[in-house]
Amino acid sequence: MRKEFLSFSPPFLTDEEIQAVTAVLKTDWLSSGPKTAEFEKEFAKTVQAKGALALNSCTAALHISLLAEGVGPGDEVITTAMTFCATANVIEHVGAKTVLADIEPETFLIDVKEIEKRITKKTKVIMPVHYAGHACDMDAINKLAQKHGIKVIEDAAHCMPAKIGGKPVGSSDNLTCFSFYATKNMTTGEGGMLTGPQEKLDQARMIALHGMSRGAWKRFEKGGNWRYDVPAPGFKYNMSDIQASIGLVQLKRLPELYERRLAIVNRYDQAFKKSNLVKPLTVKSGYQSSHHLYAIRINLEALKIDRDQFIAELAERNIGTGVHYIPIHMMSYYAKKYGWKPSDFPVAEKVFERLLSIPLCSRMTVQDADDVIAAIEDIGSKFKR
Ligand SMILES: *Cc1c(COP(=O)(O)O)cnc(C)c1O
């Protein structure tokens, strides 16, 4: 058994990120300024986006996207039952109705047929989530949206780097929301990015900074104009240059970070290929997954213990885990408000009972992965039914 606890997904930072932050701290500009502008430019280049807007979280990006698409009370937004609460919470924040669709059993991605069944005259937006960094079938979803005159906002929190048929997630005409939260594939501690067409981003930029027609950097720099207007009350969602300086280094290191992640994924895939105990996710052909999560379903029929005890046994063997996710309809707010029962989304319910994510991050070594595999095999034999 390993001696030290293996954390589920710690960040992987180097002296280069530390020096980048120090350099910003020595300048006169800490808020959104030149580093943030540079990060937006580099990020847009990386994902072949038309434009990019750096924000203080992906949740902020999702919230602003809904506002930029004009979603409000009386509207309906369709999203997946299998996502982080932030995806649904922002729908509630703008006063719209959350409409959930069930998932595909092998990828945990939103089931396009289930989306179609839920489209009404009030549907304004479809919000697919690229679970674990495997993009949804965007051809099908975009076509469906076009047919019904509705917009698409992509939750790409897991997607660095993810591709569909060679095209990066973030390069489409849909507003697309990325996360740089501490556990994500690349991090700025807290942070997010919104990509999409420039005119929508211009509007989003205003909403993200108090609704002001001109940002501080443009007002306080030499030759800047102090006057601004507030056409509508906005939020305070901008990214700081401190965060952006970390993001620039992480973005540059992304190929290395991704390669290290792939090495761990390959090790797990090999070990679980013929496993009767552990079932990993499927990656469909034509997609490059970012492999943000290594989510597994455990075969409860082969065990005397349930998922929760399986997690406890892993922790006892010094292996950290997560569960991604407790489905939205099982959260008390949503269950109460919409009257949902666990069985209303049967695929998500069944997946959830056996779901956990094992450690996966760029900092891990192959030995760490082997420790996880050994712990799982040990539990499997000890609690065999
Ligand atoms: C992490 C995450 C978010 C929220 O990202 P923040 O940057 O923490 O706001 C939204 N959706 C999904 C699917 C996520 O995993």
Ligand as a Chemical Component Dictionary entry (heavy atoms), coordinates in Angstrom:
data_LIG
# 
_chem_comp.id                   LIG 
_chem_comp.type                 NON-POLYMER 
_chem_comp.pdbx_formal_charge   0 
_chem_comp.three_letter_code    LIG 
# 
loop_
_chem_comp_atom.comp_id 
_chem_comp_atom.atom_id 
_chem_comp_atom.alt_atom_id 
_chem_comp_atom.type_symbol 
_chem_comp_atom.charge 
_chem_comp_atom.model_Cartn_x 
_chem_comp_atom.model_Cartn_y 
_chem_comp_atom.model_Cartn_z 
_chem_comp_atom.pdbx_ordinal 
LIG C1 C1 C 0 -15.796 23.283 -12.988 1  
LIG C2 C2 C 0 -17.070 23.290 -13.752 2  
LIG C3 C3 C 0 -17.848 24.448 -13.880 3  
LIG C4 C4 C 0 -17.556 25.701 -13.121 4  
LIG O1 O1 O 0 -16.286 26.181 -13.313 5  
LIG P1 P1 P 0 -15.742 27.375 -12.374 6  
LIG O2 O2 O 0 -14.583 27.905 -13.154 7  
LIG O3 O3 O 0 -15.345 26.738 -11.090 8  
LIG O4 O4 O 0 -16.833 28.344 -12.221 9  
LIG C5 C5 C 0 -18.944 24.408 -14.701 10 
LIG N1 N1 N 0 -19.307 23.291 -15.347 11 
LIG C6 C6 C 0 -18.608 22.149 -15.221 12 
LIG C7 C7 C 0 -19.046 20.942 -15.984 13 
LIG C8 C8 C 0 -17.486 22.110 -14.408 14 
LIG O5 O5 O 0 -16.799 20.977 -14.245 15 
# 
loop_
_chem_comp_bond.comp_id 
_chem_comp_bond.atom_id_1 
_chem_comp_bond.atom_id_2 
_chem_comp_bond.value_order 
_chem_comp_bond.pdbx_ordinal 
LIG C1 C2 SING 1  
LIG C2 C3 SING 2  
LIG C2 C8 DOUB 3  
LIG C3 C4 SING 4  
LIG C3 C5 DOUB 5  
LIG C4 O1 SING 6  
LIG O1 P1 SING 7  
LIG P1 O2 DOUB 8  
LIG P1 O3 SING 9  
LIG P1 O4 SING 10 
LIG C5 N1 SING 11 
LIG N1 C6 DOUB 12 
LIG C6 C7 SING 13 
LIG C6 C8 SING 14 
LIG C8 O5 SING 15 
# 
